[in-house]
Amino acid sequence: MTGLLSRREAVFGGLCLCCLPTLGRAAAETFEMREVGPGIYVRCGPHEEASARNDDAIANIGFIVGRDGVLVTESGGSLADGAWLRAEIRKRTEKPIRHVVLTHVHPDHCFGAAAFAEDKPAFIGHHALRAALDARGDYYRQRLVDILGPEKAGSVVYPTQAVTDGAEIDLGDRTLRLTAHGTAHTNCDLSMIDTASGLLFPADLLFVNRVPSLDGSLLGWLREAERLKATGAARAVPGHGPASVDLAPALADLTRYLGLLRDETRKAIAEDVPIEKAVQTVAQSERDRWVLFDAYNGRNVTQAFKELEWE
């Protein structure tokens, strides 16, 4: 491993950092939508890598039902996963699906969007999402095709509404306030607050139990975590983890890991520790606290090393 990732490694890292696979019938039968607030439904994704048996259905996805329509908070990880989510919506309401939020570029969060094309919703994303999809979308789709087959993979769906700083969506009896974040987990992270319930939807700016995956800026993520804290929200729906959590302790766990990754990477750089050794030593005290630690911590160290060695 070197201090710099190749383009292919960087793109693949973005895919694996949160990502790839019928919903195999066994997997689909274990899924359920949980109502975490009035009209707010969430499905928890398992802490797994993408595989042919899970349709890349590994992220937390869901929807919000308002007086005038439905907003999809995350579209799912493939066409098959998005179709499952759409069917779950239709079990509960016939109201029009007016908005689909694409929280960032990783396929486990945005490749279900094609399942909602017939609804003709507004597809809402960060202002940098289109460029990110231009750079990675075709590669992500091919990887999904390789795993799931073309009929289940889905296609790249671009945002039709870009959020530059902030935006509001009115569902009639509740307003969703969206924030476009600086480079953090990725360079196109979008979060949202439901004003009716006070529930925060930080997407992959908040990982719980599953080790955070760094595909943007370590220092930026720590800054954006402070912005999430400043919202004053008490509870949140993480991108990976339980359906909803108390925000303060979840952010404390996240920032503890990210802070240790920063501090120990800086120390390794200052002591001229080669990156090959740093990936084996940095943040190792966190191993027992996170699922999939060994799969992602080394990548996180590599990304942090690239960012911090030129401070």
SVG drawing of the C-alpha trace seen along z (x, -y; Angstrom):
<svg xmlns="http://www.w3.org/2000/svg" viewBox="-54 -28 65 45">
<polyline fill="none" stroke="black" stroke-width="0.4" points="0.0,0.0 1.3,-3.5 0.5,-6.9 -1.6,-7.7 -4.6,-5.7 -4.9,-5.1 -8.1,-6.4 -9.4,-2.8 -8.6,-2.2 -10.2,-5.5 -13.4,-4.8 -13.5,-1.2 -12.9,-2.5 -15.9,-4.8 -18.0,-1.8 -16.9,0.5 -16.9,-2.2 -20.6,-1.7 -21.8,0.4 -22.4,3.3 -25.4,6.6 -32.1,10.4 -32.9,9.1 -32.2,12.8 -35.6,13.9 -34.1,14.9 -32.7,11.4 -35.9,9.6 -38.0,11.6 -36.0,10.3 -36.6,6.6 -39.2,4.5 -40.2,0.8 -40.2,-0.7 -42.2,-3.8 -39.7,-6.0 -42.0,-9.0 -45.4,-10.0 -45.4,-9.1 -41.7,-8.4 -40.6,-4.9 -37.1,-3.4 -35.6,-0.1 -32.3,0.8 -29.7,2.3 -27.4,5.1 -23.8,4.5 -22.6,6.4 -20.7,5.9 -22.6,6.0 -23.3,9.5 -25.6,11.3 -27.9,12.2 -28.6,8.8 -29.1,6.5 -26.8,3.9 -29.7,3.4 -27.2,2.5 -28.0,-1.1 -30.8,-2.6 -33.5,-3.8 -37.0,-5.1 -39.7,-7.7 -41.8,-10.4 -45.6,-10.7 -46.9,-14.3 -50.4,-15.7 -49.7,-16.4 -47.2,-13.6 -44.3,-11.4 -40.6,-12.1 -38.1,-9.2 -35.2,-9.8 -32.9,-7.3 -33.6,-5.3 -31.8,-2.1 -28.7,-0.4 -30.0,1.1 -33.1,1.1 -34.3,4.2 -33.8,2.5 -35.6,-0.7 -38.5,1.4 -38.8,3.1 -39.0,-0.3 -41.5,-1.6 -43.7,1.4 -43.5,0.8 -44.6,-2.8 -47.6,-1.6 -48.6,0.7 -49.1,-2.3 -50.2,-5.2 -51.4,-6.0 -50.2,-9.6 -47.9,-10.8 -44.2,-10.3 -43.0,-13.8 -39.4,-13.9 -36.5,-11.4 -33.4,-12.6 -30.0,-11.4 -27.8,-12.0 -24.5,-11.3 -22.8,-9.4 -22.3,-5.9 -24.4,-3.3 -26.0,-1.8 -27.8,-5.1 -28.6,-6.2 -28.9,-3.3 -32.5,-2.6 -33.6,-5.9 -34.5,-4.4 -37.3,-2.5 -39.2,-5.8 -38.9,-7.1 -42.5,-6.4 -43.5,-8.7 -41.7,-11.6 -40.5,-13.0 -37.9,-15.7 -34.6,-14.0 -32.8,-16.2 -29.0,-16.2 -26.0,-18.2 -24.8,-20.6 -21.6,-18.5 -23.5,-15.2 -23.8,-15.5 -20.1,-15.8 -19.5,-12.9 -21.9,-10.7 -20.2,-11.7 -16.9,-10.5 -18.1,-7.3 -21.6,-6.4 -20.7,-4.2 -18.1,-2.3 -20.5,-1.8 -23.2,-0.6 -20.9,1.9 -19.9,3.3 -23.6,3.7 -24.2,5.4 -21.3,7.8 -22.8,8.8 -26.6,8.6 -27.1,8.7 -28.3,5.8 -32.0,6.3 -31.5,5.6 -28.6,3.2 -30.4,0.0 -29.0,-3.0 -27.4,-6.3 -30.1,-8.9 -29.0,-12.5 -30.5,-15.1 -33.1,-17.4 -32.9,-19.8 -29.5,-20.8 -29.0,-22.1 -26.2,-24.7 -26.4,-25.7 -29.8,-25.0 -33.3,-24.3 -36.8,-23.5 -39.4,-21.0 -43.0,-21.5 -45.1,-18.3 -48.1,-20.3 -48.1,-19.6 -44.4,-19.3 -41.3,-21.0 -38.0,-19.3 -34.9,-21.5 -31.9,-20.3 -28.3,-21.2 -25.5,-20.8 -22.3,-20.0 -18.7,-20.7 -16.5,-17.8 -16.7,-15.2 -17.7,-11.5 -17.8,-12.4 -17.7,-15.7 -21.5,-15.7 -23.1,-14.9 -26.7,-16.1 -28.5,-16.1 -32.1,-16.9 -34.3,-17.8 -38.0,-17.1 -39.5,-20.2 -42.6,-18.2 -40.7,-15.7 -37.3,-17.3 -35.7,-14.1 -32.3,-14.6 -31.4,-12.6 -27.6,-12.9 -27.2,-10.0 -23.6,-8.7 -22.3,-11.7 -23.4,-9.4 -22.4,-5.8 -23.5,-3.8 -21.9,-0.3 -20.5,0.0 -17.1,-1.6 -17.2,-5.0 -15.8,-5.0 -13.8,-8.0 -14.1,-9.0 -13.8,-12.8 -12.0,-14.8 -11.2,-13.7 -10.8,-17.3 -13.9,-18.3 -16.0,-15.4 -15.0,-16.5 -16.1,-20.1 -19.4,-18.9 -20.0,-16.7 -20.0,-19.9 -22.6,-21.4 -24.8,-18.3 -24.4,-18.8 -25.3,-22.5 -28.7,-21.6 -30.0,-20.9 -31.6,-17.7 -32.1,-15.1 -32.5,-12.0 -31.3,-11.0 -31.6,-8.3 -28.0,-7.3 -26.9,-6.1 -25.9,-2.8 -27.0,-1.5 -30.3,-1.4 -33.4,-3.0 -33.0,-6.0 -30.6,-6.9 -29.9,-9.6 -27.7,-12.0 -25.2,-13.2 -23.8,-9.8 -23.7,-8.6 -21.8,-11.7 -19.5,-11.2 -18.6,-7.7 -18.1,-8.9 -15.9,-11.8 -13.9,-9.7 -12.9,-7.4 -12.3,-10.2 -10.3,-12.2 -8.1,-9.2 -7.6,-8.6 -6.5,-12.2 -4.2,-12.3 -2.5,-8.9 -2.1,-9.6 -0.4,-12.9 1.8,-11.2 2.8,-8.5 3.6,-11.2 5.7,-13.2 7.7,-10.1 8.2,-9.1 6.3,-5.9 5.7,-4.4 2.1,-4.2 2.4,-0.4 3.0,-0.3 0.6,-3.1 -2.4,-1.2 -1.6,1.7 -1.2,-0.5 -3.3,-3.7 -6.6,-3.6 -6.3,0.1 -7.6,-0.6 -11.0,-1.1 -11.1,2.4 -13.6,4.0 -15.9,1.0 -16.9,1.3 -18.3,3.9 -16.2,4.3 -13.3,2.5 -10.6,4.6 -12.2,4.1 -12.2,0.3 -9.8,-1.1 -6.8,-0.6 -8.5,-2.5 -9.4,-5.2 -5.8,-5.5 -4.7,-5.7 -7.2,-8.5 -6.2,-10.4 -2.5,-10.0 -3.0,-11.6 -4.9,-14.5 -2.6,-15.1 0.9,-14.6 0.7,-18.0 -0.6,-20.0"/>
</svg>
